[in-house]
Amino acid sequence: MGRPPSPTTPAGAGASATEGREFAALAGEIVGCRRCPRLVAWREAVAADPPKRHRGERYWARPVAGFGDQDARIVVVGLAPAAHGANRTGRIFTGDRSGDWLFAAMHRAGLANQPESVGPGDGLRLRGAWVTAINRCAPPDNKPTPAERDECLPYLVRELELLRSARVLVALGSYGWDGALRALRAAGSEVPRPKPRFGHGSEAQVGAGERLAAITLLGCFHPSQQNTFTGKLTEPMIDAVFARAVELI
């Protein structure tokens, strides 16, 4: 299956060689993870019996690391890799319709150089943004268990610690919102109490901690087909969230 897709900083960004090695080391650790037996079995079973449209393709079938600009000021956090999206391509939000929506919106906001995300090597580069997820393996029915969430959450904590320029976090869906708050709290940030409630366009200020700067958390409905096909999430709605994220930085 080869190496993990590289979370490379675009040319001209300011991440140091040391920081680049730290990102690569974390990505390698994520890709090699086998902590959750149910998820390991599921991601590999999906790869062994793909739907007809993907027959003959070689699936990644491993955990998926984050992707983007290592000097990102905006971090986008989703739920988990899709069974036939990132679990197939090896790059987060790549190869499925959720990713089509997400990267098209990021392109319109000036955060991506192109609107498509087909697979590693397709030329996609993010500018000032990083895309990641709470869970790194594709879960059955898109529903990780609380224990599986907690096993994976330290990876997000470490990722946020490496993303030293991050000032805005866009959480996709209530699961992304809750997981992001848990990760920020675990990193020592000052999360408001009572816990801020998720909603599309919700905004919460998370105070700085010893390891992280202050962060503004923005809520956005997840760009899943369930939301985009029904009109619960429209292009103007997701564009408004990313316009606000860009405004904040």
Summary of the structure (lengths in Angstrom):
residues: 249
radius of gyration: 16.6
end to end distance: 37.8
largest distance: 50.3
contacts: 843
relative contact order: 0.14
helix: 39%
strand: 12%
